[in-house]
Amino acid sequence: MFNAILIEKDDAGYRATATSVDEAQLPQGDVLVDVQYSTINYKDGLAITGKSQVVRQFPMVPGIDFCGTVRQSQHPDFKTGDAVILNGWGVGETHWGGLAQQASVNGKWLIRLPSGMKPEQAMSIGTAGYTAMLCVMALQRNGLTPESGDILVTGAAGGVGSVAVALLSSLGFRVIASTGRQQEADYLSKLGAADIIDRNTLSEPGKPLGKERWQARSIASAATRWPMFVRAPSIAARLPLAVWRRAWIFLHRSHHSFCAALRWSGSIVCIARSRNASRPGTG
């Protein structure tokens, strides 16, 4: 027996409870992991509360990531005692996830815990930190340097946004943090934000010939419904036209003044809750 958060849906309704689970109930997998740490992400909150159709089958153990030690393995890449990390791959949605003391998973979903990193450190970074770093790497691949100009981070006080602010500022970028929670201004300043602006200012009508300001933008939005991780100007070659059209309509309607002030050849990185549970590293 092991402890877990178990989500069930039946005639009695939708509920999430902390309970003991028999190991015989674990889903099929070629690696059994003793989970040491996991994180609570936005998607996990939606799953536990039932406020969105995150969970695809029942019963379900939520938790889209975890770090732990291999107890048993039939996978050639892992052996008993290996320290491993899992992020994404539909765990917590279609396959039992990390908010439990044990997890039975496919070995190809796992990566080794980097040497010198403790499990609690890995999960302190978590899916939010991993996603933020993907954003930074995408901007760097697109040729951005600190000399390129200001970088705007929206949703800056959230999990992904706050790590993005810290990462970008530590790399020497001048970061402008946009948030709807102005009480977090001191927190964002300590992370390295050079300026904090109210997110409502980005929704104001932009001037057709307004001054270009933003060289890049990292958008951390859990509410958007289109899964994207993009970099401009090569976006059109990477995404179907319909997806690109929906993305730009969303940006233009919700952040009109930002779009008007984006510099020529500037970059946009968008993060959203992916509907594709089969993709690695999506949160």
C-alpha positions in Angstrom: 0.0 0.0 0.0 1.1 3.6 -0.6 -0.4 7.0 -0.1 -1.7 9.1 -3.0 -4.2 11.8 -4.1 -6.8 9.9 -6.0 -9.3 11.6 -8.3 -12.5 9.7 -9.0 -15.7 10.4 -11.0 -18.8 8.3 -10.7 -22.5 8.6 -9.7 -21.4 10.2 -6.4 -19.7 13.0 -8.4 -16.2 14.3 -9.0 -13.8 14.2 -6.0 -10.1 14.1 -5.0 -9.1 12.4 -1.8 -5.9 11.6 0.0 -6.0 7.8 0.4 -4.1 4.5 0.6 -3.8 2.7 -2.7 -2.9 -0.9 -3.4 0.2 -1.4 -5.6 -1.9 -3.8 -7.7 -3.9 -0.7 -8.9 -0.8 0.9 -10.4 -1.0 1.3 -14.2 1.2 -0.6 -16.5 4.8 0.5 -16.8 8.3 -0.9 -17.1 9.8 1.3 -14.3 8.5 1.5 -10.7 9.6 4.7 -9.0 9.5 5.7 -5.3 8.5 9.3 -5.6 10.3 11.7 -3.3 9.1 15.1 -4.6 6.5 16.5 -6.9 5.1 20.0 -7.5 1.7 21.5 -7.6 1.1 23.1 -11.0 -1.8 25.1 -12.5 -2.9 22.0 -14.4 -2.8 19.9 -11.2 -5.0 22.5 -9.5 -7.5 22.2 -12.4 -7.4 18.4 -12.1 -7.9 18.3 -8.4 -10.7 20.8 -8.4 -12.4 19.5 -11.5 -12.7 23.0 -12.9 -11.4 21.9 -16.3 -11.3 18.7 -18.3 -7.7 17.9 -17.5 -8.2 14.3 -16.4 -9.0 12.0 -19.3 -9.7 8.8 -17.5 -10.6 7.7 -13.9 -9.5 6.9 -11.3 -6.4 9.2 -11.7 -3.5 10.3 -9.6 -2.6 13.9 -10.5 0.8 15.4 -10.7 2.5 16.3 -14.0 6.0 15.8 -12.7 8.1 14.1 -10.0 11.5 13.2 -8.9 12.4 9.9 -7.2 14.4 6.7 -7.1 13.9 3.6 -9.2 12.6 0.6 -7.2 12.2 -1.9 -10.0 13.1 -1.6 -13.7 12.6 -3.7 -16.8 13.9 -0.8 -19.0 17.5 -1.2 -20.3 18.4 2.4 -19.4 17.5 2.3 -15.7 18.3 0.1 -12.8 17.3 0.0 -9.1 18.6 3.0 -7.2 18.8 5.4 -10.1 17.6 8.9 -9.4 15.1 10.0 -12.1 12.9 12.9 -13.1 9.7 12.9 -15.1 7.9 15.8 -16.7 4.9 15.8 -19.1 4.0 12.7 -21.2 0.4 13.0 -20.0 1.1 11.9 -16.4 -1.7 13.2 -14.2 -4.0 13.2 -17.2 -4.0 9.9 -19.0 -1.5 8.1 -16.8 -1.1 8.2 -13.0 1.2 11.0 -12.0 3.5 12.2 -9.2 1.2 13.1 -6.3 1.8 9.7 -4.8 4.5 7.7 -3.0 4.9 5.4 -6.0 4.6 5.8 -9.8 4.7 3.1 -12.5 5.7 4.7 -15.8 7.3 4.1 -19.2 11.0 4.2 -19.0 11.3 6.4 -22.1 9.5 9.2 -20.2 12.3 9.4 -17.6 15.5 11.3 -17.5 18.3 10.9 -15.0 18.7 13.5 -12.2 21.7 15.6 -13.1 24.8 14.8 -11.1 25.2 17.2 -8.2 21.5 18.2 -8.1 19.3 17.1 -5.2 15.8 15.8 -5.8 14.3 18.7 -3.8 16.3 21.2 -6.0 15.0 19.6 -9.2 11.4 19.9 -8.1 12.0 23.4 -6.7 12.7 24.3 -10.3 9.9 22.0 -11.4 7.8 22.2 -14.6 7.5 26.0 -14.3 11.3 26.5 -14.2 11.8 24.0 -17.0 9.2 25.8 -19.2 10.8 29.2 -18.4 14.2 27.9 -19.5 12.7 26.6 -22.8 11.5 30.2 -23.4 14.9 31.7 -22.7 16.6 29.1 -25.0 14.1 29.9 -27.8 14.9 33.6 -27.6 18.6 32.9 -27.6 18.3 30.6 -30.7 16.5 33.5 -32.4 19.6 35.7 -31.9 18.5 37.8 -28.9 21.3 39.3 -26.8 21.1 41.8 -23.9 22.0 44.5 -26.4 18.9 43.7 -28.5 16.6 45.7 -26.2 13.9 45.3 -23.6 12.2 42.0 -23.0 8.6 42.0 -21.8 7.5 39.1 -19.6 3.7 38.9 -19.0 2.3 36.8 -16.2 5.5 37.8 -14.5 4.4 37.0 -10.9 3.3 33.5 -11.8 5.4 30.3 -11.7 6.8 30.4 -15.3 6.9 34.2 -15.4 8.8 34.7 -12.2 11.5 32.2 -13.2 11.7 33.8 -16.6 12.3 37.2 -15.1 15.1 35.8 -12.8 16.8 33.9 -15.7 16.7 36.7 -18.2 17.9 39.3 -15.7 20.7 37.1 -14.6 21.8 36.8 -18.3 22.0 40.6 -18.5 18.7 41.3 -20.3 16.7 44.4 -19.3 13.4 42.8 -18.2 10.0 44.6 -18.0 7.6 42.6 -15.9 3.8 42.8 -16.6 1.4 41.7 -13.9 -2.1 42.2 -12.7 -0.9 42.0 -9.1 0.9 45.2 -8.4 1.4 44.1 -4.7 4.1 41.8 -6.1 6.2 44.7 -7.5 8.9 44.3 -4.7 9.1 40.6 -5.4 9.6 41.1 -9.1 12.2 43.8 -8.5 14.2 41.4 -6.3 14.0 38.9 -9.1 15.7 41.4 -11.4 12.9 43.2 -13.2 14.0 46.7 -14.3 10.4 48.0 -14.5 7.0 46.7 -13.5 3.9 47.6 -15.5 0.2 46.9 -15.1 -1.0 44.3 -17.5 -4.1 46.4 -18.4 -1.8 48.9 -20.2 -1.0 46.2 -22.8 -4.7 46.0 -23.7 -5.0 49.7 -24.5 -5.3 50.6 -28.2 -1.9 50.9 -29.8 -0.9 53.7 -32.1 -0.5 52.7 -35.8 2.8 54.5 -36.0 3.7 54.2 -32.4 7.3 53.9 -31.2 8.9 50.4 -31.3 9.9 49.3 -27.8 9.9 45.6 -27.3 12.6 43.4 -28.8 11.0 40.2 -27.4 8.2 39.0 -25.3 7.7 35.9 -23.2 4.0 35.1 -22.6 3.1 32.9 -19.6 -0.6 32.2 -19.9 -2.5 29.3 -18.4 -5.8 30.5 -19.9 -5.0 30.3 -23.6 -6.5 27.3 -25.4 -4.0 26.9 -28.2 -0.8 24.9 -27.4 2.2 26.9 -28.6 5.8 27.3 -28.1 7.0 29.6 -30.9 9.6 32.0 -32.0 9.2 34.7 -34.6 9.9 35.5 -37.4 10.2 31.8 -38.4 6.8 31.0 -36.9 5.0 30.6 -40.1 7.3 27.7 -41.2 6.7 25.9 -37.9 3.0 26.1 -37.3 -0.1 25.5 -39.3 -1.6 28.7 -40.7 -4.8 28.2 -38.6 -2.9 28.0 -35.4 -0.8 31.0 -36.2 -3.9 33.0 -37.1 -5.6 32.1 -33.8 -2.5 33.0 -31.9 -2.1 36.4 -33.5 -5.8 37.2 -33.0 -5.4 36.4 -29.3 -2.3 38.6 -29.0 -3.8 41.4 -30.9 -7.1 41.5 -29.0 -5.7 41.0 -25.5 -2.4 42.9 -25.9 -3.0 45.4 -28.6 -0.5 48.0 -27.5 2.3 45.4 -27.2 1.7 44.2 -30.8 1.9 47.8 -32.0 5.2 48.3 -30.2 7.0 45.1 -31.1 10.2 45.8 -33.0 10.8 44.7 -36.5 12.1 41.1 -36.4 11.3 40.9 -32.8 10.5 37.6 -31.0 7.4 36.2 -29.2 7.5 33.0 -27.1 4.1 31.8 -26.0 3.4 29.2 -23.3 0.0 27.6 -22.9 -1.6 24.5 -21.4 -1.2 21.9 -24.1 -4.1 19.6 -25.0 -1.7 17.1 -26.5 -0.9 14.8 -23.5 1.3 12.6 -25.6 4.0 15.2 -26.1 7.1 15.3 -23.8 7.6 18.1 -21.4 4.3 19.8 -21.8 2.7 21.2 -18.7 
